[in-house]
Amino acid sequence: MKLASPFLPLALCWIQSVASPAAGELSELDAEADDGGALLRVRCLDAGSGEPISDFRVISGVEIRILVEPSFAERHPGEEIVVWQPHTAAASVAGVWDKPLARAYNPLALRVEADGYVPDRHLWVDKGKGSQELVFELKKDARRKGRVLLADGTPAAGAQVGVALVQRNVRLEEGGALEGFGEPMPAKLGDAWRRPTMVAADAGGRFELPGETDPAAAVVVAHESGVASLFYADFAADPEIELEPWGRIEGEVALGEKPGEGIEVTFGIQHYGFGYPDMFRQGGVVETDASGKFAFEKVVPGTVQVSLFQFFPQDGGGRGFRVPTPESAYTHVVVEPGETAKVKLGGPELLRPVAKPLPQLRP
């Protein structure tokens, strides 16, 4: 797929450094800080009219401290991943957002959002410059139109489409639906920010998404017949998304030489290809039947970890403590689209006694 320039034009942002005050005096922004120290201020303007935008939100971010996946660096050369901190999400007050620099991350990134506008980000605020003002010029959001198709080219009516960011994760429930789809938005701003944007495709498979400028942003699509995930940039370049069929996992568990009946089995997949772990994930838990067999339906194709957990009883009570079985009781399997992957787990290791008493569970 040939990729054109994928992003909407970036909003303009500039920094106005506050002039150094005379000895013994405070600058205007310094004086407004709670402790009389340096203050960071953000204002937003409409890029078309130059008029102030009174209502907007600011989210702080920090540098990524893990190895960035090569796929991100190859797709977005020169771009940086920011780890957004949802608990810092705050709304503007009277058209401004203020932050005492003494309580800000260092280095600090900012993401600015306003309803009806394309979000923007600024990397990085230099706290050493003292009080400063950032002015963002946000562009009106024309929204991105897309279409979801099944593998045979027919529209994927009712497909669920989500947009993931770092710390705004898309998770798939058992059965393939997007977690939280259609649920009320949390009241707390930080919790609401964690909820990914999610929309449903119409009968023709068509949908619209808000514009996005974060290079790590990803689009995830789930439908009863298949699934897809891709960089938002790739969606913007080619808005027609073709689903690939779900995969499936079948397995059996041996408890020593006998079938492992009633053993919990879990599977999990974390998509690292967007540069940061857990932006897109799926998992599930089942219990083996009398013959030690289990199955997982509608699994995202790719590398999947399948693990066993055993429920050891504790002394003097009916409750227990769930602990992982020995290291040999997990495996990784490649699930192909439309295919069933088969695994076998367990064996003599599951008969090992617990080496020490398990801690009591608090009620």
Residue pairs with C-beta under 8 A, 6 or more apart in sequence:
1 234
1 237
1 238
2 237
3 233
3 234
3 237
3 238
4 237
5 237
6 231
6 232
6 233
6 234
6 236
6 237
7 212
7 213
7 233
7 236
8 118
8 139
8 141
8 142
8 211
8 212
8 213
8 236
9 139
10 120
10 213
11 47
11 112
11 117
11 118
11 120
11 136
11 137
11 138
11 139
11 213
12 47
12 136
12 137
13 120
13 122
13 134
13 135
13 136
13 137
14 134
14 135
15 132
15 133
15 134
15 135
16 132
16 133
16 134
16 135
17 129
17 130
17 131
17 132
18 27
18 28
18 29
18 30
18 130
18 131
18 132
18 133
19 27
20 27
20 130
21 27
21 30
26 36
27 130
27 131
29 38
29 39
29 41
29 131
29 132
29 133
30 36
30 37
30 38
30 39
30 130
30 131
32 39
32 98
33 39
33 98
33 100
33 101
33 102
33 131
34 100
35 100
35 102
37 100
37 101
37 102
38 100
38 101
38 102
38 127
38 130
38 131
39 98
39 99
39 100
39 101
39 131
40 98
40 99
40 100
40 101
40 104
40 108
40 125
40 131
40 132
40 133
40 134
41 96
41 97
41 98
41 99
41 131
41 132
41 133
41 134
42 56
42 58
42 92
42 96
42 97
42 98
42 99
42 110
42 112
42 133
42 134
42 135
42 136
43 52
43 95
43 96
43 97
43 133
43 134
43 135
43 136
44 52
44 53
44 56
44 92
44 95
44 112
44 114
44 117
44 135
44 136
44 137
44 138
45 51
45 52
45 53
45 135
45 136
45 137
45 138
46 52
46 53
46 117
46 137
46 138
46 140
47 137
47 138
47 139
47 140
48 139
48 140
50 137
52 95
53 95
53 114
53 117
53 138
54 92
54 94
54 95
55 91
55 92
55 114
55 115
56 91
56 92
56 97
56 112
56 113
56 114
56 138
57 89
57 90
57 91
57 92
57 112
57 113
57 114
57 189
57 193
58 88
58 89
58 90
58 92
58 97
58 99
58 110
58 111
58 112
58 113
59 84
59 85
59 86
59 88
59 89
59 110
59 111
59 113
59 193
60 84
60 85
60 88
60 99
60 104
60 105
60 108
60 109
60 110
60 111
61 82
61 83
61 84
61 85
61 105
61 108
61 109
61 110
61 111
61 121
61 166
62 82
62 83
62 85
62 105
62 107
62 108
62 109
63 80
63 82
63 83
63 107
63 109
64 80
64 81
64 82
64 83
64 166
64 275
64 276
65 83
66 276
66 277
68 81
68 275
68 276
69 272
69 273
69 274
69 275
69 276
71 273
71 274
71 275
72 79
72 81
72 215
72 216
72 273
72 274
72 275
73 275
75 231
75 233
75 234
76 215
76 216
76 233
76 275
79 215
80 123
80 215
81 166
81 215
81 216
81 275
81 276
82 109
82 111
82 121
82 123
82 166
82 214
82 216
83 166
83 167
83 276
84 111
84 165
84 166
84 167
84 168
85 105
85 167
86 167
86 168
86 190
86 191
86 193
86 194
87 190
88 190
89 189
89 190
89 192
89 193
90 97
90 189
91 97
91 189
101 127
101 130
101 131
104 125
104 127
106 127
107 123
107 124
107 125
107 126
107 127
108 124
108 125
108 127
109 121
109 122
109 123
109 124
109 125
110 121
110 122
110 125
110 134
111 119
111 120
111 121
111 214
112 119
112 120
112 121
112 122
112 136
112 138
113 119
114 138
116 140
116 141
117 138
117 139
117 140
117 141
118 138
118 139
118 140
118 141
118 210
118 211
118 212
118 213
119 138
119 211
119 212
119 213
119 214
120 136
120 138
120 213
121 213
121 214
122 134
122 136
125 132
125 134
139 211
141 210
141 211
142 211
143 208
143 209
143 210
143 211
144 208
144 209
144 210
144 211
144 235
144 236
144 239
145 206
145 207
145 208
145 239
146 161
146 206
146 207
146 208
146 209
146 219
146 235
146 239
146 240
146 241
147 155
147 201
147 204
147 205
147 206
147 207
147 239
147 240
147 241
148 155
148 156
148 159
148 161
148 201
148 205
148 207
148 221
148 223
148 228
148 241
148 243
149 155
149 156
149 205
149 240
149 241
149 242
149 243
150 156
150 223
150 225
150 226
150 242
150 243
151 225
151 226
151 242
151 243
151 244
151 245
155 201
155 203
155 204
155 205
155 206
156 201
156 205
156 221
156 223
156 225
156 226
156 243
157 201
157 202
157 203
157 204
157 205
158 200
158 201
158 203
158 223
159 200
159 201
159 205
159 207
159 221
159 222
159 223
159 243
160 177
160 178
160 181
160 198
160 199
160 200
160 201
160 221
160 222
160 223
161 198
161 199
161 200
161 201
161 207
161 209
161 219
161 220
161 221
162 170
162 178
162 181
162 196
162 197
162 198
162 219
162 220
162 221
162 222
163 170
163 196
163 197
163 198
163 209
163 210
163 212
163 217
163 218
163 219
163 220
163 232
164 170
164 196
164 217
164 218
164 219
164 220
164 274
164 279
164 280
165 196
165 214
165 216
165 217
165 218
165 279
166 214
166 216
166 275
166 276
166 279
167 194
168 193
168 194
168 195
168 196
169 194
169 196
169 278
169 279
169 280
169 281
170 178
170 179
170 196
170 218
170 220
170 279
170 280
170 281
171 178
171 179
171 180
171 280
171 281
171 282
171 283
172 178
172 179
172 220
172 222
172 227
172 281
172 282
172 300
173 179
174 284
174 298
175 297
175 298
176 222
176 223
176 224
176 227
176 246
176 298
177 222
178 196
178 198
178 220
178 222
180 195
180 196
180 198
181 198
181 200
182 198
185 192
185 195
186 192
186 194
186 195
197 209
197 210
199 207
199 208
199 209
200 207
201 207
209 219
209 232
209 235
212 232
214 232
215 231
215 233
216 274
216 275
216 276
216 279
217 231
217 232
217 233
218 229
218 230
218 231
218 232
218 271
218 274
218 279
218 280
219 228
219 229
219 230
219 231
219 232
219 235
219 241
220 227
220 228
220 229
220 280
221 227
221 228
221 229
221 241
221 243
223 243
225 243
225 245
225 246
226 243
226 244
226 245
226 246
226 337
227 243
227 244
227 246
227 298
227 300
227 301
228 241
228 242
228 243
228 244
229 271
229 280
229 300
230 241
231 274
235 241
244 301
244 337
244 338
245 301
245 337
245 338
246 297
246 298
246 299
246 300
246 301
246 337
246 338
247 299
247 300
247 301
247 335
247 336
247 337
247 338
247 339
247 340
247 341
248 295
248 296
248 297
248 298
248 299
248 335
248 339
248 340
248 341
249 267
249 295
249 296
249 299
249 304
249 306
249 333
249 335
249 340
249 341
249 342
249 343
250 293
250 294
250 295
250 340
250 341
250 342
250 343
251 265
251 293
251 294
251 295
251 306
251 342
251 343
251 344
251 345
252 259
252 260
252 288
252 291
252 292
252 293
252 294
252 344
252 345
253 259
253 260
253 263
253 265
253 288
253 292
253 293
253 294
253 308
253 344
253 345
253 346
254 260
254 292
254 344
254 345
254 346
254 347
254 350
255 261
255 263
255 292
255 346
255 350
255 351
256 347
256 348
256 350
256 351
258 292
259 288
259 290
259 291
259 292
259 293
260 288
260 292
260 308
260 345
260 346
260 350
261 288
261 289
261 290
261 291
261 292
262 287
262 288
263 287
263 288
263 292
263 308
263 309
263 310
263 346
263 350
264 285
264 286
264 287
264 308
264 309
264 310
264 311
264 322
265 285
265 286
265 287
265 288
265 294
265 306
265 307
265 308
265 309
265 345
266 283
266 284
266 285
266 306
266 307
266 308
266 309
267 282
267 283
267 284
267 296
267 299
267 304
267 305
267 306
267 307
268 281
268 282
268 283
268 304
268 305
268 307
269 281
269 282
269 283
269 299
269 300
269 302
269 303
269 304
269 305
270 277
270 278
270 280
270 281
271 279
271 280
271 281
271 300
271 302
274 280
282 299
282 300
284 296
286 294
286 295
286 296
287 294
288 294
292 346
299 335
299 341
300 335
301 335
301 336
301 337
302 334
302 335
303 332
303 333
303 334
303 335
304 332
304 333
304 334
304 335
304 341
305 330
305 331
305 332
306 330
306 331
306 332
306 333
306 343
306 345
307 324
307 325
307 329
307 330
308 324
308 325
308 329
308 330
308 345
308 346
308 350
309 322
309 323
309 324
309 325
310 322
310 323
310 325
310 350
311 320
311 321
311 322
312 320
312 321
312 322
312 323
312 354
312 358
313 320
314 320
314 321
314 357
314 358
314 360
314 361
315 357
317 360
319 361
320 358
320 361
321 358
321 359
321 361
323 358
325 346
325 349
325 350
326 349
326 350
326 352
328 347
328 349
329 345
329 346
329 349
329 350
330 345
331 343
331 345
333 341
333 343
334 341
335 341
